[in-house]
Amino acid sequence: MVELSAEQFAQRAFDLNLLDERQFKDVMAQIGSRQLSGGEFQQLLLRRELLTNYQTERLLRGDRSGFFYGAYKVLYLIGTGTFARVYRASHRTNGQIVALKVLRRRFAEDPEQADRFYREGQMGATLKHPNIVPIMEVVAERDTHFLVMKFIEGRNLREFIKIRKKFSPVDATRIVADVAAGLSYAFERGICHRDLKMSNVLVSSHGQAMLVDFGLAAADKNLSDDAVANSPNPRTIDYAGLERATGVRKDDPRSDIYFLGCIYYHILCGQPPIVETRDRIQRLSKGRFQDVTPILKIDPEIPRPIVAVVNRAMEMNVNNRFQSPGEMLAEMKSVMQKLNEPYTPAAVEEAPPPVKAAADAPPSTPLPSLMFVESNVALQDILRQRLKKNGYRVLVTADPDRALSRFTADSQAADCVIFSTGELGVAALEAFNRFGEGQHTARIPAVLLLDEHHLDWKAKAKLNKHRVVISMPIKLRALREVLSKLVPTTVADSKIS
């Protein structure tokens, strides 16, 4: 990677329209007055939120394309799949934050694959439901094909499981009921999903489960069985294997129900019901679907009404399976009643349990929100649980850049941010400093939690009365006292023990 001077880097960003003329003149003036090195200048642009880390890395690498798609500027890469990459992007003129699903070049150059992608997008754009991620625009420009989708702040289920390992019966049931609601809406319009898997279920920061990537039913409908079995998409092969094993046609909607049952099983007990493999022959094997360990053998504590739903959804005899997503949804609502829980979207990662308000606090007073930036799962769980009990709404992310980007989309994403250097190291320190200088974040309280190995970094932290450093080890009571000064909670006399 060639090292660029500040002037060279600024010129490259300007030439590629990542800086407009006003911004370019402004930063060039700063270069002249401060004699910044290339690296210092890049950090300045990051702190001022004129560029992102993703854009900076590509500029340094010499890339000259992939920064814009139509009217949208790419900010970050947020996911990759077999056929497409997904980016967080903003509209050039109004700044709207969206997700772009961009077909990979090797498929975009294939007219048949490009047409299938376009048809998938067109089909998905017709679906308007709270549990389906909306597609706002479908774009085909020469060999560039992309979908513009609503950006959902949260994680997919596969990411959640890596962190949480498994969900409580109530949370798992709420999530799967949300998915069943989305499937039922599509089913009533003659559309199956055909790619149901953990990574295609997003859970928003408010706990609402939403489906992405509808349309494989349309894409695969005209393919022969052999073509489906040889598809590059692993889940397409899974569907083919299941339907061969159960003797049904390849567009049977009850196949979606089976794989929704697999998701339910996985998030309840923390492991998939069918063996995960990349071998095509094994994926098509009937035994793979028959040799499922009963869920009660893995976790005998799962409530029996839930076990009954899982078992029925995964019945090999399709006539004994739920016959429609709506039927499964109705049964899950009944299960929630048996668990004495209403069926409402639950905040799986971020929302607190009900907190009794102080006698003098109005019932409608919103809970103060904290964002905790830390990749250590054990520490995440400890602080999340304790702080929730003490009257805070807690959001967790392991990515400092993602934490900062949330405030670009929503300047009120949290009332205070805690950056922990424990496993993130210097990335947490840099994010803390950038947060204090950002246009949208400079006035928001922040805490830098320094690991005991990083105590000398305090001198590098940019502090003021609402930006403080706490050194580890620290008792949770002391952290609570610091937070109560920065972000007063409405809970009276609450203490962390």
C-alpha positions as CSV (number, residue, x, y, z in Angstrom):
1,M,0.0,0.0,0.0
2,V,1.6,3.3,-1.1
3,E,1.9,6.0,1.6
4,L,0.2,9.2,0.6
5,S,0.9,12.7,1.7
6,A,-2.0,14.8,3.1
7,E,-2.3,16.7,-0.2
8,Q,-2.3,13.6,-2.3
9,F,-4.9,11.9,-0.1
10,A,-7.2,15.0,-0.2
11,Q,-6.8,15.3,-4.0
12,R,-7.7,11.6,-4.4
13,A,-10.8,11.9,-2.2
14,F,-11.9,15.1,-4.1
15,D,-11.3,13.5,-7.6
16,L,-13.6,10.6,-6.6
17,N,-16.3,13.0,-5.3
18,L,-15.9,11.8,-1.7
19,L,-15.2,15.4,-0.7
20,D,-17.1,18.3,-2.3
21,E,-15.5,21.5,-3.3
22,R,-16.3,23.3,-0.1
23,Q,-15.0,20.4,2.0
24,F,-11.9,20.1,-0.2
25,K,-11.0,23.8,0.2
26,D,-11.6,23.6,3.9
27,V,-9.4,20.6,4.5
28,M,-6.7,22.0,2.2
29,A,-6.6,25.1,4.3
30,Q,-6.1,23.0,7.4
31,I,-3.2,21.1,5.8
32,G,-1.4,24.4,5.0
33,S,-1.8,25.8,8.5
34,R,-1.0,22.6,10.5
35,Q,1.5,20.7,8.3
36,L,-0.3,17.4,8.9
37,S,1.2,14.1,7.9
38,G,-0.9,11.8,5.7
39,G,-1.9,9.6,8.6
40,E,-2.8,12.6,10.8
41,F,-4.8,14.1,8.0
42,Q,-6.8,10.9,7.5
43,Q,-7.6,10.8,11.3
44,L,-8.8,14.4,11.0
45,L,-11.2,13.5,8.2
46,L,-12.4,10.5,10.2
47,R,-13.0,12.6,13.3
48,R,-14.9,15.2,11.3
49,E,-17.0,12.4,9.8
50,L,-16.1,13.5,6.3
51,L,-14.8,9.9,5.5
52,T,-15.3,6.5,7.0
53,N,-12.7,3.9,7.7
54,Y,-14.0,1.8,4.8
55,Q,-13.6,4.7,2.3
56,T,-10.2,5.6,3.7
57,E,-8.9,2.0,3.3
58,R,-10.1,1.8,-0.3
59,L,-8.6,5.2,-1.1
60,L,-5.2,4.1,0.3
61,R,-5.4,0.9,-1.7
62,G,-6.0,2.9,-4.9
63,D,-9.5,1.8,-5.6
64,R,-11.3,4.1,-8.0
65,S,-14.8,2.4,-8.1
66,G,-17.3,1.0,-5.7
67,F,-17.7,4.3,-3.7
68,F,-21.1,5.1,-5.3
69,Y,-24.1,3.2,-6.6
70,G,-26.5,5.5,-8.3
71,A,-27.5,8.3,-6.0
72,Y,-26.0,6.5,-2.9
73,K,-22.5,6.8,-1.3
74,V,-21.2,3.7,0.3
75,L,-20.2,4.1,4.0
76,Y,-19.4,0.6,5.2
77,L,-19.5,-3.0,4.1
78,I,-21.9,-4.7,6.5
79,G,-22.3,-8.2,5.0
80,T,-21.3,-10.6,2.2
81,G,-23.1,-13.5,0.7
82,T,-22.8,-15.9,-2.1
83,F,-24.4,-13.6,-4.7
84,A,-24.2,-10.1,-3.2
85,R,-22.6,-7.7,-0.8
86,V,-24.5,-5.5,1.5
87,Y,-23.4,-1.9,2.3
88,R,-24.6,0.8,4.6
89,A,-24.9,3.9,2.4
90,S,-26.3,7.4,2.4
91,H,-28.2,9.4,-0.3
92,R,-26.0,12.0,-1.9
93,T,-28.5,14.9,-1.5
94,N,-30.8,14.1,1.5
95,G,-28.4,12.0,3.6
96,Q,-31.0,9.2,4.0
97,I,-29.3,6.0,5.4
98,V,-30.1,2.8,3.5
99,A,-28.8,-0.7,2.9
100,L,-27.6,-1.5,-0.6
101,K,-27.6,-5.1,-1.7
102,V,-25.2,-5.2,-4.7
103,L,-24.9,-8.2,-7.0
104,R,-21.4,-9.5,-7.2
105,R,-19.7,-8.7,-10.5
106,R,-19.2,-12.2,-11.7
107,F,-23.0,-12.7,-11.5
108,A,-23.8,-9.2,-12.7
109,E,-22.0,-10.0,-16.0
110,D,-24.2,-13.1,-16.5
111,P,-27.5,-11.9,-18.1
112,E,-29.5,-14.8,-16.6
113,Q,-28.2,-14.3,-13.1
114,A,-28.7,-10.5,-13.4
115,D,-32.3,-11.1,-14.5
116,R,-33.0,-13.4,-11.6
117,F,-31.6,-10.8,-9.2
118,Y,-33.8,-8.1,-10.7
119,R,-36.9,-10.4,-10.5
120,E,-36.1,-11.1,-6.9
121,G,-35.9,-7.4,-6.1
122,Q,-39.1,-6.7,-8.0
123,M,-40.9,-9.4,-6.1
124,G,-39.6,-8.3,-2.7
125,A,-40.6,-4.7,-3.4
126,T,-44.2,-5.7,-3.5
127,L,-44.1,-6.9,0.1
128,K,-45.1,-4.3,2.7
129,H,-45.2,-5.8,6.2
130,P,-43.6,-4.9,9.6
131,N,-41.7,-8.2,9.6
132,I,-40.2,-7.9,6.2
133,V,-37.4,-5.5,5.4
134,P,-38.8,-3.1,2.7
135,I,-37.1,-2.8,-0.7
136,M,-37.5,0.8,-1.8
137,E,-35.8,0.7,-5.2
138,V,-34.5,-1.9,-7.7
139,V,-31.7,-0.6,-10.0
140,A,-30.2,-2.2,-13.1
141,E,-27.6,-0.1,-14.9
142,R,-25.5,-2.0,-17.5
143,D,-23.4,-4.5,-15.4
144,T,-24.4,-3.0,-12.0
145,H,-27.4,-4.3,-10.2
146,F,-28.5,-3.4,-6.7
147,L,-31.4,-3.1,-4.4
148,V,-32.1,-0.2,-2.1
149,M,-33.5,-1.4,1.2
150,K,-34.4,0.2,4.5
151,F,-31.5,0.1,6.9
152,I,-32.3,-1.9,10.0
153,E,-30.1,-1.1,13.0
154,G,-29.5,-4.4,14.7
155,R,-28.0,-7.9,14.0
156,N,-29.1,-11.0,12.2
157,L,-29.8,-14.1,14.2
158,R,-26.6,-15.8,13.3
159,E,-24.6,-12.9,14.8
160,F,-26.9,-12.9,17.9
161,I,-26.3,-16.6,18.5
162,K,-22.6,-16.2,18.4
163,I,-22.9,-13.8,21.2
164,R,-25.9,-15.0,23.2
165,K,-25.5,-18.7,22.5
166,K,-29.3,-19.2,22.9
167,F,-32.4,-17.3,23.7
168,S,-34.9,-17.7,26.5
169,P,-38.1,-19.5,25.5
170,V,-40.1,-16.3,25.6
171,D,-37.7,-14.3,23.4
172,A,-37.2,-17.2,21.0
173,T,-41.0,-17.6,20.6
174,R,-41.5,-13.8,20.0
175,I,-38.7,-13.8,17.3
176,V,-40.1,-16.9,15.5
177,A,-43.7,-15.6,15.7
178,D,-42.5,-12.3,14.0
179,V,-40.9,-14.4,11.2
180,A,-44.1,-16.5,10.9
181,A,-46.1,-13.3,10.6
182,G,-43.9,-12.1,7.7
183,L,-44.1,-15.5,6.0
184,S,-47.9,-15.6,6.4
185,Y,-48.3,-12.2,4.7
186,A,-46.2,-13.3,1.8
187,F,-47.9,-16.8,1.6
188,E,-51.3,-15.1,1.3
189,R,-49.8,-13.4,-1.8
190,G,-48.5,-16.6,-3.3
191,I,-44.9,-16.0,-2.4
192,C,-42.6,-18.4,-0.5
193,H,-39.2,-17.4,0.9
194,R,-37.0,-20.3,-0.3
195,D,-33.9,-19.0,1.6
196,L,-35.0,-19.2,5.2
197,K,-31.9,-19.2,7.5
198,M,-30.5,-17.5,10.5
199,S,-28.6,-14.8,8.6
200,N,-31.8,-13.8,6.7
201,V,-33.6,-12.9,9.9
202,L,-32.7,-9.4,11.3
203,V,-33.5,-8.4,14.8
204,S,-33.8,-4.6,15.1
205,S,-32.6,-2.5,18.0
206,H,-36.2,-2.6,19.2
207,G,-36.4,-6.4,19.2
208,Q,-38.5,-6.7,16.0
209,A,-37.6,-9.7,13.8
210,M,-37.7,-8.9,10.1
211,L,-37.1,-11.1,7.0
212,V,-34.7,-10.3,4.2
213,D,-34.0,-11.9,0.8
214,F,-37.5,-12.9,-0.4
215,G,-37.6,-14.0,-4.0
216,L,-35.7,-17.2,-4.5
217,A,-39.1,-18.9,-5.2
218,A,-39.3,-16.8,-8.3
219,A,-35.7,-17.3,-9.1
220,D,-35.8,-21.1,-8.8
221,K,-39.2,-21.8,-10.2
222,N,-38.1,-22.6,-13.7
223,L,-35.0,-24.5,-12.8
224,S,-34.7,-28.3,-13.1
225,D,-34.1,-30.4,-10.0
226,D,-30.5,-31.0,-11.1
227,A,-30.0,-27.3,-11.6
228,V,-31.3,-26.5,-8.2
229,A,-29.1,-29.2,-6.6
230,N,-26.1,-27.6,-8.3
231,S,-27.0,-24.1,-7.3
232,P,-24.2,-22.0,-5.7
233,N,-26.6,-21.1,-2.9
234,P,-26.3,-23.6,-0.1
235,R,-29.8,-23.1,1.3
236,T,-31.2,-23.8,-2.2
237,I,-29.5,-27.2,-2.0
238,D,-30.9,-27.7,1.5
239,Y,-34.4,-27.1,0.2
240,A,-33.8,-29.5,-2.6
241,G,-32.6,-32.1,-0.1
242,L,-35.6,-31.7,2.2
243,E,-38.1,-31.9,-0.6
244,R,-36.5,-35.0,-2.2
245,A,-36.6,-36.6,1.3
246,T,-40.3,-35.8,1.8
247,G,-41.5,-36.3,-1.8
248,V,-43.0,-32.9,-2.3
249,R,-42.6,-30.4,-5.2
250,K,-39.8,-27.8,-4.9
251,D,-42.1,-24.8,-4.4
252,D,-44.1,-26.4,-1.5
253,P,-44.7,-23.6,1.1
254,R,-44.4,-26.2,3.9
255,S,-40.7,-26.3,3.3
256,D,-40.4,-22.8,4.6
257,I,-42.2,-24.0,7.8
258,Y,-39.6,-26.8,8.2
259,F,-36.7,-24.4,8.1
260,L,-38.5,-21.9,10.4
261,G,-38.7,-24.9,12.8
262,C,-35.0,-25.3,12.4
263,I,-34.4,-21.7,13.4
264,Y,-36.7,-22.1,16.4
265,Y,-34.8,-25.2,17.5
266,H,-31.4,-23.5,17.0
267,I,-32.1,-20.3,19.0
268,L,-33.8,-22.3,21.8
269,C,-31.0,-24.8,22.5
270,G,-28.0,-23.1,20.9
271,Q,-27.2,-25.7,18.2
272,P,-28.6,-26.4,14.7
273,P,-30.9,-29.5,14.3
274,I,-29.4,-30.6,11.0
275,V,-25.7,-31.1,10.5
276,E,-24.1,-28.1,8.8
277,T,-21.8,-29.1,5.9
278,R,-20.6,-27.7,2.6
279,D,-20.7,-31.2,0.9
280,R,-23.4,-31.2,-1.7
281,I,-24.0,-34.9,-1.5
282,Q,-24.5,-34.8,2.3
283,R,-26.8,-31.8,1.9
284,L,-29.0,-33.8,-0.4
285,S,-29.0,-36.8,1.9
286,K,-32.3,-37.9,3.4
287,G,-30.6,-39.1,6.6
288,R,-29.5,-35.5,7.3
289,F,-33.1,-34.6,7.9
290,Q,-34.1,-37.8,9.7
291,D,-31.2,-37.9,12.2
292,V,-32.3,-34.9,14.3
293,T,-31.6,-35.1,18.0
294,P,-34.9,-34.4,19.9
295,I,-34.7,-31.0,21.3
296,L,-35.6,-32.2,24.8
297,K,-32.5,-34.3,24.9
298,I,-30.4,-31.2,24.5
299,D,-32.4,-29.0,26.9
300,P,-35.0,-30.8,29.1
301,E,-36.1,-27.4,30.5
302,I,-37.7,-26.1,27.4
303,P,-41.5,-25.7,28.0
304,R,-43.5,-28.6,26.5
305,P,-45.9,-26.3,24.5
306,I,-42.8,-24.9,22.7
307,V,-41.4,-28.4,22.1
308,A,-44.7,-29.4,20.5
309,V,-44.5,-26.4,18.0
310,V,-40.9,-27.2,17.1
311,N,-41.6,-30.9,16.6
312,R,-44.7,-30.2,14.4
313,A,-42.9,-27.6,12.3
314,M,-40.1,-30.1,11.6
315,E,-42.3,-33.1,10.9
316,M,-40.9,-35.2,8.0
317,N,-44.5,-36.1,7.0
318,V,-45.6,-32.8,5.5
319,N,-49.3,-33.6,6.2
320,N,-48.5,-33.5,9.9
321,R,-46.6,-30.3,9.6
322,F,-48.3,-26.9,10.0
323,Q,-50.0,-26.4,6.7
324,S,-49.4,-22.6,6.5
325,P,-47.3,-20.0,8.3
326,G,-50.6,-18.5,9.6
327,E,-51.5,-21.8,11.3
328,M,-48.0,-21.9,12.9
329,L,-48.4,-18.2,14.0
330,A,-51.7,-18.9,15.6
331,E,-50.3,-21.8,17.6
332,M,-47.3,-19.7,18.7
333,K,-49.7,-17.0,20.0
334,S,-51.4,-19.7,22.0
335,V,-48.1,-20.8,23.4
336,M,-47.3,-17.3,24.5
337,Q,-50.6,-17.2,26.4
338,K,-49.7,-20.5,28.1
339,L,-46.4,-18.9,29.1
340,N,-48.4,-15.9,30.5
341,E,-46.8,-13.6,28.1
342,P,-48.5,-11.3,25.5
343,Y,-47.3,-11.6,21.9
344,T,-45.6,-8.3,21.3
345,P,-42.2,-7.5,19.8
346,A,-39.6,-7.9,22.5
347,A,-36.2,-6.2,22.6
348,V,-33.9,-9.2,22.5
349,E,-30.6,-7.3,22.8
350,E,-31.3,-3.8,24.0
351,A,-34.6,-3.1,25.7
352,P,-34.7,-3.4,29.5
353,P,-37.2,-5.4,31.6
354,P,-40.0,-3.4,33.1
355,V,-38.7,-1.0,35.7
356,K,-40.9,0.4,38.5
357,A,-40.8,4.2,38.3
358,A,-40.2,6.4,41.3
359,A,-43.3,7.7,43.0
360,D,-42.6,11.3,41.8
361,A,-41.7,10.3,38.2
362,P,-44.3,10.5,35.5
363,P,-45.1,7.0,34.0
364,S,-44.2,8.2,30.5
365,T,-40.7,9.3,31.4
366,P,-38.4,7.6,28.9
367,L,-35.5,5.5,30.3
368,P,-32.0,6.8,29.7
369,S,-30.1,4.8,27.1
370,L,-26.5,3.7,27.2
371,M,-24.5,2.3,24.4
372,F,-21.7,-0.1,25.5
373,V,-18.9,-0.6,23.0
374,E,-17.1,-3.9,23.9
375,S,-16.3,-7.2,22.2
376,N,-15.9,-9.3,25.4
377,V,-19.2,-11.2,25.5
378,A,-19.0,-11.9,29.3
379,L,-18.5,-8.3,30.1
380,Q,-21.3,-7.3,27.7
381,D,-23.7,-9.6,29.5
382,I,-22.7,-8.5,33.0
383,L,-23.1,-4.8,32.4
384,R,-26.2,-5.2,30.3
385,Q,-28.0,-7.1,33.0
386,R,-26.9,-5.0,35.9
387,L,-27.5,-1.6,34.2
388,K,-30.9,-2.7,32.9
389,K,-31.9,-3.6,36.5
390,N,-30.9,-0.1,37.5
391,G,-33.1,1.8,35.1
392,Y,-31.1,2.1,31.9
393,R,-31.9,1.0,28.4
394,V,-28.7,-0.8,27.2
395,L,-27.5,-1.1,23.6
396,V,-24.5,-3.3,22.9
397,T,-22.1,-3.3,19.9
398,A,-18.7,-4.8,19.4
399,D,-17.7,-2.5,16.6
400,P,-16.5,1.1,17.4
401,D,-17.1,2.3,13.8
402,R,-20.6,1.0,13.9
403,A,-21.3,2.7,17.2
404,L,-20.2,6.1,15.7
405,S,-22.2,5.5,12.5
406,R,-25.4,5.1,14.5
407,F,-25.2,8.7,15.5
408,T,-24.9,9.8,11.9
409,A,-28.2,8.2,11.2
410,D,-29.8,9.2,14.6
411,S,-28.2,11.9,16.7
412,Q,-30.2,10.6,19.7
413,A,-29.2,7.0,19.3
414,A,-28.1,6.9,23.0
415,D,-27.8,9.3,26.0
416,C,-24.2,8.1,26.8
417,V,-21.6,5.8,25.3
418,I,-19.1,3.6,27.1
419,F,-16.0,2.7,25.1
420,S,-14.1,-0.2,26.6
421,T,-10.5,-0.9,25.7
422,G,-10.6,-4.4,27.2
423,E,-10.4,-6.4,23.9
424,L,-10.9,-3.5,21.4
425,G,-7.6,-1.8,22.5
426,V,-6.6,1.4,20.8
427,A,-9.7,1.2,18.5
428,A,-11.8,2.1,21.5
429,L,-9.5,5.0,22.5
430,E,-9.6,6.4,19.0
431,A,-13.4,6.0,18.7
432,F,-13.8,7.8,22.1
433,N,-11.7,10.7,20.8
434,R,-13.5,10.9,17.4
435,F,-16.8,10.7,19.3
436,G,-15.8,13.9,21.2
437,E,-15.0,15.8,18.0
438,G,-17.8,14.5,15.8
439,Q,-20.4,17.0,14.5
440,H,-23.3,14.9,15.9
441,T,-21.7,13.6,19.0
442,A,-19.5,16.2,20.6
443,R,-22.0,17.1,23.3
444,I,-23.1,13.5,24.2
445,P,-21.6,12.2,27.4
446,A,-19.1,9.4,27.0
447,V,-17.0,7.1,29.2
448,L,-13.6,5.6,28.3
449,L,-13.3,2.3,30.3
450,L,-9.5,1.6,30.4
451,D,-8.3,-1.9,30.9
452,E,-5.6,-2.2,33.6
453,H,-3.1,-2.8,30.9
454,H,-4.0,0.5,29.2
455,L,-3.9,2.9,32.1
456,D,-1.2,5.1,30.5
457,W,-3.7,5.8,27.6
458,K,-5.5,8.3,29.9
459,A,-3.1,11.0,28.8
460,K,-4.1,10.4,25.2
461,A,-7.9,10.7,25.9
462,K,-9.6,14.0,25.1
463,L,-11.6,14.8,28.2
464,N,-14.0,17.4,29.5
465,K,-16.8,17.6,32.1
466,H,-19.0,15.2,30.2
467,R,-16.2,13.0,28.9
468,V,-14.5,10.9,31.5
469,V,-12.1,8.0,32.0
470,I,-12.6,5.1,34.4
471,S,-9.8,2.7,35.1
472,M,-10.3,-1.0,35.6
473,P,-10.7,-2.9,37.9
474,I,-13.8,-1.0,39.0
475,K,-16.8,-2.0,41.1
476,L,-20.2,-1.7,39.3
477,R,-21.4,0.6,42.1
478,A,-18.7,3.1,41.2
479,L,-19.6,2.9,37.5
480,R,-23.2,3.5,38.4
481,E,-22.2,6.6,40.4
482,V,-20.3,8.0,37.5
483,L,-23.2,7.3,35.1
484,S,-25.7,8.9,37.4
485,K,-23.8,12.2,37.2
486,L,-23.5,12.0,33.4
487,V,-27.0,10.6,32.7
488,P,-29.4,10.8,35.6
489,T,-31.8,7.9,35.8
490,T,-35.5,8.1,36.8
491,V,-35.2,5.1,39.1
492,A,-35.1,6.2,42.7
493,D,-32.4,5.0,45.1
494,S,-31.2,2.3,42.6
495,K,-27.9,0.7,43.5
496,I,-25.6,-1.9,41.8
497,S,-24.7,-4.5,44.3
